[in-house]
Amino acid sequence: MFRYAKINEFCQTNYAEYIKLPPLEKSKKVAFNPDEIDALWKDYRDGNSFTGYVLIMIYTGMRYGEISTILKENINLPDRYMIGGIKTDAGKNRQIPIADKIFPIVELFYSRAS
């Protein structure tokens, strides 16, 4: 934007060059702790099937946008993997293993899918 302003003679000096910012602190992602995961499993076993989607995301590392776009034909139950991913070139159309622990959930959702 400054280059545009300078070309069009709106300003002469880029004062932003003189700003000293503090070092950028790396953010810490807060993952689910074991007690929270246990509570999600209990909720799923108590009949809240939506919690199954959360558990799949936890055990596969998928985001909501990824899990919501996986097609039935991209799920390989016999070999226990899914093809998915949307964010980066490296992450697109990758094989995502289905952990033994969540396999029954994936199998249930697969059987319900049209």
C-alpha positions as CSV (number, residue, x, y, z in Angstrom):
1,M,0.0,0.0,0.0
2,F,2.9,2.3,0.8
3,R,4.4,1.7,-2.7
4,Y,1.1,2.7,-4.2
5,A,0.9,5.9,-2.1
6,K,4.5,6.8,-3.0
7,I,4.0,6.2,-6.7
8,N,0.9,8.5,-6.6
9,E,2.8,11.0,-4.5
10,F,0.5,10.8,-1.5
11,C,3.5,10.5,0.8
12,Q,7.3,10.5,0.8
13,T,8.4,8.6,3.9
14,N,7.4,5.2,5.1
15,Y,7.3,5.8,8.9
16,A,6.3,2.1,9.4
17,E,9.9,1.2,8.8
18,Y,10.8,2.8,12.2
19,I,8.3,0.8,14.3
20,K,9.9,-1.7,16.6
21,L,7.6,-4.6,17.4
22,P,8.1,-7.0,20.3
23,P,9.1,-10.6,19.3
24,L,6.2,-12.6,18.1
25,E,5.3,-15.3,20.7
26,K,4.4,-18.6,19.3
27,S,0.8,-19.5,20.2
28,K,0.2,-22.6,22.1
29,K,-2.6,-24.8,20.8
30,V,-4.7,-26.3,23.5
31,A,-5.6,-29.9,22.7
32,F,-8.2,-32.0,24.5
33,N,-6.8,-33.5,27.6
34,P,-7.5,-37.1,28.5
35,D,-10.4,-36.3,30.9
36,E,-12.1,-34.2,28.2
37,I,-11.7,-37.0,25.7
38,D,-13.1,-39.5,28.2
39,A,-16.1,-37.2,28.7
40,L,-16.6,-37.0,24.9
41,W,-16.6,-40.9,24.7
42,K,-19.1,-41.0,27.5
43,D,-21.3,-38.5,25.7
44,Y,-21.1,-40.5,22.5
45,R,-21.9,-43.8,24.4
46,D,-24.9,-42.0,26.0
47,G,-26.4,-41.5,22.5
48,N,-25.1,-38.2,21.3
49,S,-24.0,-39.3,17.8
50,F,-22.8,-35.8,16.9
51,T,-20.0,-36.3,19.4
52,G,-18.8,-39.0,17.1
53,Y,-17.7,-36.4,14.6
54,V,-15.7,-34.6,17.3
55,L,-14.0,-37.9,18.2
56,I,-13.2,-38.6,14.5
57,M,-11.6,-35.1,14.2
58,I,-9.6,-35.7,17.4
59,Y,-8.2,-39.1,16.3
60,T,-7.6,-38.2,12.7
61,G,-6.4,-34.5,13.0
62,M,-9.1,-33.4,10.5
63,R,-10.7,-30.0,10.7
64,Y,-14.5,-29.5,10.4
65,G,-14.2,-28.4,6.8
66,E,-12.3,-31.6,6.0
67,I,-14.6,-34.1,7.7
68,S,-17.7,-32.4,6.2
69,T,-16.4,-32.8,2.7
70,I,-15.4,-36.4,2.7
71,L,-17.5,-38.5,0.3
72,K,-18.6,-42.1,1.0
73,E,-16.6,-43.3,-2.0
74,N,-13.4,-41.9,-0.4
75,I,-13.8,-44.1,2.7
76,N,-12.1,-47.5,2.5
77,L,-13.3,-49.5,5.4
78,P,-11.5,-52.8,4.6
79,D,-8.1,-51.0,4.6
80,R,-9.2,-48.5,7.3
81,Y,-8.4,-45.2,5.7
82,M,-10.1,-42.2,4.2
83,I,-9.0,-39.9,1.4
84,G,-9.5,-36.3,2.4
85,G,-7.9,-32.9,3.2
86,I,-8.6,-29.5,1.8
87,K,-6.2,-26.9,3.2
88,T,-2.8,-27.2,1.4
89,D,-1.5,-29.0,-1.6
90,A,0.4,-31.4,0.6
91,G,-2.8,-32.1,2.7
92,K,-5.2,-32.5,-0.2
93,N,-6.4,-36.0,-1.1
94,R,-4.1,-37.7,1.4
95,Q,-4.7,-41.0,3.1
96,I,-6.0,-40.5,6.6
97,P,-5.8,-43.7,8.7
98,I,-8.8,-44.7,10.7
99,A,-7.7,-45.6,14.2
100,D,-9.1,-48.8,15.7
101,K,-10.7,-46.8,18.5
102,I,-12.9,-44.7,16.1
103,F,-13.5,-47.4,13.5
104,P,-16.9,-48.3,14.8
105,I,-18.0,-44.7,14.6
106,V,-16.8,-44.3,11.0
107,E,-18.4,-47.6,10.1
108,L,-21.7,-46.4,11.6
109,F,-21.6,-43.1,9.8
110,Y,-20.6,-44.9,6.6
111,S,-23.6,-47.2,6.9
112,R,-26.0,-44.2,7.4
113,A,-24.6,-42.2,4.4
114,S,-26.4,-42.2,1.1
